[in-house]
Amino acid sequence: MAVRRVVPNIRSEAVRESKEFYGLLGFEEVMNHGWIMTLASPSSPAAQISVMTSDKTAPVTPVMSIEVDDVDAAYAVMRASGAEIVHPLQDEEWGVRRFFVRDPGGRVVNVLGHR
């Protein structure tokens, strides 16, 4: 299993204003589902920030997303370790397979892979 990218998730009701603010730093919108918008650097596309009002299909909003090349393997490792799975492994309608896990500091992390 390899990590492809790590994206901080910023919870905000001021999505439009956040887009404008981070745009001043050179970020551009690359995805927008209404409840989550991802901004990326055109010169380094893996440098990203997601701004979300709340998570559409999960009970909690994660603080970061970690994209891996094998989300099923990541899920198996986390379950075997005894880590708390906060949101079960599932396919989402927008093309990702993901689960949420709580880290030792109590933060919820979204672990995902694109289908």
For each residue, the residues with C-beta under 8 A, 3 or more apart:
1: 68 69 70 73 74 77
2: 68 69 70
3: 6 66 67 68
4: 46 67 68 69
5: 46 48 66 67
6: 3 64 65 66 67
7: 38 48 49 50 64 65 66 67
8: 49 50 63 64
9: 36 50 51 52 61 62 63 64 65 110
10: 18 49 50 51 52
11: 52 53 54 61
12: 15 18 51 52 53
13: 53
14: 17 18
15: 12 18 19 37 51 53
16: 19 20
17: 14 20 21
18: 10 12 14 15 21 22 37 51
19: 15 16 22 23 29 37 39 51
20: 16 17 23 24
21: 17 18 24 25
22: 18 19 25 27 39 49 51
23: 19 20 26 27 28 39
24: 20 21
25: 21 22
26: 23 41 42 43
27: 22 23 39 40 41 49
28: 23 39 40 41 42
29: 19 32 37 38 39
30: 38 39 40 45 48
31: 36 37 38
32: 29 36 37 38
33: 36 37 56 94
34:
35: 52 53 54 55 56
36: 9 31 32 33 50 51 52 53 55 56
37: 15 18 19 29 31 32 33 50 51 52
38: 7 29 30 31 32 48 49 50 51
39: 19 22 23 27 28 29 30 48 49 50 51
40: 27 28 30 45 46 47 48
41: 26 27 28 44 45 47 48
42: 26 28 45
43: 26
44: 41 47
45: 30 40 41 42 48
46: 4 5 40
47: 40 41 44
48: 5 7 30 38 39 40 41 45
49: 7 8 10 22 27 38 39
50: 7 8 9 10 36 37 38 39 65
51: 9 10 12 15 18 19 22 36 37 38 39
52: 9 10 11 12 35 36 37 55 61
53: 11 12 13 15 35 36
54: 11 35 61
55: 35 36 52 58 59 60 61 62 110
56: 33 35 36
57: 92
58: 55 61 62 86 87 100
59: 55 86 87
60: 55 86 87 100 108
61: 9 11 52 54 55 58 108
62: 9 55 58 65 100 107 108 109 110
63: 8 9 107 108 109
64: 6 7 8 9 107 109 110
65: 6 7 9 50 62 109 110 111 112
66: 3 5 6 7 109 110 111 112
67: 3 4 5 6 7 112 113 114
68: 1 2 3 4 71 73 74 111 112 113
69: 1 2 4 113
70: 1 2 73 74 113
71: 68 74 75 89 97 98 99 111 112 113
72: 75 76 89 97 113
73: 1 68 70 76 77
74: 1 68 70 71 77 78 99 111 113
75: 71 72 78 79 85 89 99 111
76: 72 73 79 80
77: 1 73 74 80 81
78: 74 75 81 83 85 99 101 111
79: 75 76 82 83 85
80: 76 77
81: 77 78
82: 79
83: 78 79 101 102 103
84: 101 102
85: 75 78 79 88 89 99 100 101
86: 58 59 60 100 101 102 108
87: 58 59 60 90 98 99 100
88: 85 99
89: 71 72 75 85 97 98 99
90: 87 97 98 99
91: 96 97 115
92: 57 95 96 97 98
93:
94: 33
95: 92 114 115
96: 91 92 112 113 114 115
97: 71 72 89 90 91 92 112 113 114 115
98: 71 87 89 90 92 110 111 112 113
99: 71 74 75 78 85 87 88 89 90 110 111
100: 58 60 62 85 86 87 108 109 110 111
101: 78 83 84 85 86 108 109 111
102: 83 84 86 106 107 108 109
103: 83 106 107 108 109
104:
105:
106: 102 103
107: 62 63 64 102 103
108: 60 61 62 63 86 100 101 102 103
109: 62 63 64 65 66 100 101 102 103
110: 9 55 62 64 65 66 98 99 100
111: 65 66 68 71 74 75 78 98 99 100 101
112: 65 66 67 68 71 96 97 98
113: 67 68 69 70 71 72 74 96 97 98
114: 67 95 96 97
115: 91 95 96 97
